[in-house]
Amino acid sequence: MILDDNLGPDADSFYNALMDTHAGLTDAQSHALNARLVLIFANEIGNLDRLENLLATAGQTTSS
């Protein structure tokens, strides 16, 4: 699992594109978009063990 910056100088460009994708959406539409993105990214990764590890890690880092 890569937790260090892997986008380098493109990180801001990705963040801006992500925010642009959410522009003008309601909260419900934005949440639905995030859910679709998670499923699309999960399909791209395509490895259940890796995905479960990523979910566990994400759950640990948000429980503050």
Beta strands, then each sheet from edge to edge (+ up, - down):
end
